[in-house]
């Protein structure tokens, strides 16, 4: 099965989606499963993982409602307040949702670059593994050191780094430091990485496929084909590229690799990481 391990849905609301600036105005509309289905069909993708784009439990329930209605949504990565005193009770409640696979916090927006390593946050994340929940790490390169401390303290927790930790593809800044940090965090075998989000870190108008070669090479070397997964980051990717172009960047990079490795990157690893219910895939609604 071919899985898009990272995409988003929303009913656009200016207040809730204030991160969508004027520069991103093409995203100021609703994006729902009916909009994504033609892209999945055209690109031979069976199902996707819908990831939160707004920090509220309402967002989590919104995505779960969509997942109930569409078999093409294989799993949901939601949001919950990981520092709440009621966290365990909330996780117990959420554990009854069969398509809820994990959680994410938009740590990239936290003013403290050490946020992920904070005691209360680490304690919150430590509650996920007993319920089988994963954790998506959304950060910038400057926050990789804190992310590394988090994953080293919780070796039983499954983590995945979204968007290669958003390296500065456009300017090529701090490339060596980013690569060193990614190699270091990859030493933790409980950490995966999503091949996603690169086009929006490049020049939206004039990027070329070879802009991404060195970054992809670094994560393939660091994580190997067992811990990498394709994600479109649709519809955010539309700021710089269409679905076909995003998929082709990864496809062309792995063109010479064995078919078994390609199958892992385009589905197998996502299925294993998120423990997705394979039997649920494939119906085109």
C-alpha positions as CSV (number, residue, x, y, z in Angstrom):
1,X,0.0,0.0,0.0
2,X,1.2,3.5,-0.9
3,X,0.7,6.1,1.9
4,X,1.1,9.8,2.1
5,X,2.4,10.1,5.6
6,X,1.7,13.9,6.0
7,X,-1.1,16.1,4.8
8,X,-3.7,18.5,6.3
9,X,-7.3,19.4,6.1
10,X,-9.1,22.5,7.4
11,X,-12.3,24.6,7.1
12,X,-10.6,28.0,6.8
13,X,-11.1,30.4,9.6
14,X,-9.0,33.7,9.7
15,X,-8.7,33.6,13.5
16,X,-7.9,29.9,13.9
17,X,-5.6,29.8,10.9
18,X,-3.7,33.1,11.5
19,X,-0.5,31.4,10.5
20,X,-1.7,31.6,6.9
21,X,-0.4,35.0,5.9
22,X,-1.2,37.2,2.9
23,X,1.9,35.6,1.2
24,X,0.1,32.3,1.5
25,X,-3.3,33.6,0.4
26,X,-4.0,30.6,-1.9
27,X,-4.4,28.6,1.3
28,X,-7.2,30.8,2.5
29,X,-10.0,28.4,1.7
30,X,-11.3,25.0,2.8
31,X,-9.3,21.9,2.0
32,X,-11.2,18.7,2.6
33,X,-11.0,15.0,1.6
34,X,-12.9,15.6,-1.6
35,X,-10.2,18.0,-2.7
36,X,-7.4,15.5,-1.9
37,X,-9.0,12.4,-3.4
38,X,-8.3,13.3,-7.0
39,X,-4.6,13.9,-6.1
40,X,-4.3,10.6,-4.4
41,X,-5.9,8.8,-7.4
42,X,-3.8,10.6,-9.9
43,X,-0.6,9.7,-8.0
44,X,-1.4,6.1,-7.1
45,X,-1.6,6.8,-3.4
46,X,-4.0,4.6,-1.4
47,X,-4.4,6.6,1.8
48,X,-3.0,9.4,3.9
49,X,-2.2,10.4,7.4
50,X,-4.0,13.7,8.3
51,X,-2.0,15.9,10.6
52,X,-3.2,18.7,12.9
53,X,-2.7,22.3,11.7
54,X,-4.2,24.0,14.7
55,X,-3.6,23.5,18.5
56,X,-7.0,22.5,20.0
57,X,-8.8,19.3,20.8
58,X,-11.5,20.6,18.5
59,X,-9.0,20.2,15.7
60,X,-8.4,16.6,16.7
61,X,-12.1,15.8,16.7
62,X,-12.5,17.6,13.4
63,X,-9.9,15.3,11.8
64,X,-11.4,12.2,13.4
65,X,-14.8,13.1,12.0
66,X,-13.3,13.4,8.5
67,X,-11.5,10.1,9.1
68,X,-14.8,8.3,10.0
69,X,-16.3,9.5,6.7
70,X,-13.3,8.6,4.5
71,X,-11.5,5.3,4.2
72,X,-8.7,7.2,2.4
73,X,-7.7,8.7,5.7
74,X,-5.7,5.9,7.3
75,X,-4.7,7.7,10.5
76,X,-4.9,11.0,12.3
77,X,-2.1,12.9,14.2
78,X,-4.0,15.2,16.5
79,X,-3.3,17.6,19.3
80,X,-3.7,17.3,23.0
81,X,-2.3,19.5,25.8
82,X,0.6,17.4,26.8
83,X,1.2,19.5,29.9
84,X,-2.3,19.2,31.3
85,X,-2.9,17.7,34.7
86,X,-5.8,15.8,33.1
87,X,-3.6,14.3,30.3
88,X,-3.8,10.6,31.3
89,X,-7.6,10.9,31.4
90,X,-7.7,12.5,28.0
91,X,-5.4,9.9,26.5
92,X,-7.6,7.1,27.9
93,X,-10.6,8.8,26.2
94,X,-8.7,9.3,22.9
95,X,-7.4,5.7,22.9
96,X,-10.9,4.6,22.0
97,X,-10.6,6.4,18.6
98,X,-9.4,3.7,16.2
99,X,-7.9,6.1,13.6
100,X,-6.1,8.3,16.1
101,X,-2.4,7.3,15.8
102,X,-0.5,10.0,17.6
103,X,-0.1,13.7,18.5
104,X,1.9,16.8,17.5
105,X,2.6,20.1,19.1
106,X,3.7,23.1,16.9
107,X,7.0,23.4,18.8
108,X,8.5,25.4,15.9
109,X,6.5,28.4,17.1
110,X,7.5,28.2,20.8
111,X,9.7,31.2,21.8
112,X,11.9,28.9,23.9
113,X,14.1,26.8,21.6
114,X,14.5,24.3,24.6
115,X,10.7,23.8,24.9
116,X,10.8,20.1,23.8
117,X,13.3,19.3,26.6
118,X,11.3,21.0,29.3
119,X,10.4,18.8,32.2
120,X,6.7,19.2,32.0
121,X,6.6,18.5,28.2
122,X,8.9,15.4,28.5
123,X,6.7,14.1,31.3
124,X,3.6,14.6,29.0
125,X,5.2,12.8,26.1
126,X,6.2,9.9,28.3
127,X,2.5,9.2,28.8
128,X,2.0,8.4,25.0
129,X,3.8,5.1,24.6
130,X,1.6,3.1,27.1
131,X,-1.4,4.0,24.8
132,X,0.5,3.2,21.6
133,X,0.5,6.8,20.5
134,X,3.3,8.3,18.4
135,X,4.7,11.8,18.5
136,X,5.5,14.1,15.5
137,X,8.3,16.6,16.0
138,X,7.7,19.9,14.2
139,X,10.7,22.1,14.6
140,X,13.4,24.3,13.0
141,X,17.0,23.2,12.9
142,X,17.9,25.5,15.9
143,X,15.5,23.3,18.0
144,X,17.1,20.0,17.1
145,X,19.3,19.9,20.2
146,X,16.2,20.0,22.4
147,X,14.5,17.4,20.3
148,X,17.5,15.2,20.7
149,X,17.3,15.5,24.5
150,X,13.6,14.6,24.4
151,X,14.1,11.4,22.3
152,X,17.1,10.3,24.3
153,X,15.1,10.4,27.5
154,X,12.2,8.4,26.1
155,X,13.7,5.5,24.2
156,X,10.4,3.5,24.2
157,X,8.5,6.3,22.5
158,X,8.1,6.4,18.7
159,X,9.1,9.8,17.2
160,X,9.1,11.1,13.7
161,X,10.7,14.4,12.6
162,X,8.5,16.3,10.2
163,X,9.9,18.0,7.1
164,X,13.5,17.1,7.8
165,X,13.4,19.7,10.6
166,X,12.9,22.4,8.0
167,X,16.5,23.1,6.8
168,X,17.1,26.5,5.1
169,X,17.0,25.2,1.6
170,X,16.4,28.7,0.1
171,X,19.6,30.2,1.5
172,X,21.7,27.1,2.3
173,X,22.4,28.6,5.8
174,X,23.9,26.4,8.6
175,X,23.8,23.3,6.4
176,X,26.7,21.5,8.1
177,X,25.2,22.1,11.6
178,X,21.8,20.9,10.5
179,X,23.4,17.7,9.0
180,X,25.4,17.0,12.1
181,X,22.3,17.4,14.3
182,X,20.2,15.1,12.1
183,X,22.9,12.5,12.1
184,X,23.1,12.7,15.9
185,X,19.4,12.4,16.5
186,X,19.1,9.6,14.0
187,X,21.4,7.5,16.3
188,X,18.2,7.0,18.3
189,X,16.5,4.1,16.6
190,X,13.1,5.2,17.9
191,X,13.3,8.3,15.6
192,X,12.0,8.3,12.0
193,X,12.0,11.2,9.5
194,X,9.4,12.4,7.0
195,X,10.5,13.2,3.4
196,X,8.2,16.2,3.3
197,X,8.0,20.0,3.4
198,X,11.2,20.7,1.4
199,X,9.6,22.7,-1.4
200,X,8.2,25.3,1.0
201,X,11.7,25.8,2.6
202,X,13.1,26.5,-0.9
203,X,12.5,29.5,-3.2
204,X,8.8,29.0,-3.9
205,X,9.1,30.4,-7.5
206,X,12.5,29.2,-8.8
207,X,13.4,25.9,-6.9
208,X,15.1,23.1,-8.8
209,X,15.1,19.4,-7.9
210,X,18.9,19.4,-7.3
211,X,18.3,22.0,-4.5
212,X,17.1,19.1,-2.4
213,X,19.7,16.4,-3.3
214,X,22.2,17.1,-0.5
215,X,19.4,17.3,2.2
216,X,17.9,14.1,1.0
217,X,21.3,12.4,0.9
218,X,22.0,13.4,4.5
219,X,18.8,11.8,5.9
220,X,19.1,8.7,3.7
221,X,22.6,8.2,5.1
222,X,21.5,9.0,8.7
223,X,18.2,7.1,8.9
224,X,18.4,4.5,6.2
225,X,15.5,3.4,4.2
226,X,13.9,1.7,7.2
227,X,13.0,5.0,8.9
228,X,12.1,7.4,6.2
229,X,8.6,8.0,4.8
230,X,7.1,10.1,2.0
231,X,4.7,13.0,2.9
232,X,3.3,15.5,0.5
233,X,2.5,18.2,3.1
234,X,-0.6,19.0,0.9
235,X,-2.1,21.6,0.7
236,X,0.8,23.7,2.2
237,X,3.0,22.3,-0.6
238,X,0.9,24.2,-3.1
239,X,2.7,27.4,-2.2
240,X,5.6,26.1,-4.1
241,X,4.7,22.9,-6.0
242,X,1.8,20.7,-7.0
243,X,1.3,17.1,-5.6
244,X,2.9,15.5,-8.7
245,X,6.1,17.7,-8.4
246,X,6.5,17.0,-4.7
247,X,6.2,13.2,-5.2
248,X,8.6,13.3,-8.1
249,X,11.3,14.9,-6.0
250,X,11.4,11.8,-3.8
251,X,10.7,9.3,-6.6
252,X,13.6,10.5,-8.7
253,X,15.9,10.5,-5.8
254,X,15.2,6.8,-5.1
255,X,14.9,5.8,-8.7
256,X,17.9,3.5,-8.6
257,X,17.1,1.9,-5.3
258,X,15.5,-1.6,-5.0
259,X,11.8,-1.9,-5.2
260,X,11.6,-3.2,-1.7
261,X,13.2,0.0,-0.4
262,X,10.8,2.2,-2.5
263,X,7.9,0.4,-1.0
264,X,9.0,1.1,2.5
265,X,9.5,4.8,1.8
266,X,6.2,5.2,0.0
267,X,4.1,3.2,2.5
268,X,5.6,0.4,4.5
269,X,7.5,2.5,7.0
270,X,4.4,4.7,7.6
271,X,2.3,1.6,8.2
272,X,4.8,0.3,10.6
273,X,5.5,3.5,12.5
274,X,1.8,4.6,12.9
275,X,0.6,1.0,13.2
276,X,-2.0,1.7,10.4
277,X,-4.8,-0.8,9.8
278,X,-3.8,-2.2,6.4
279,X,-7.1,-3.9,5.8
280,X,-8.9,-0.5,5.9
281,X,-7.2,0.9,2.8
282,X,-8.1,1.1,-0.8
283,X,-11.7,2.0,-1.2
284,X,-12.1,5.1,-3.4
285,X,-14.7,7.3,-1.9
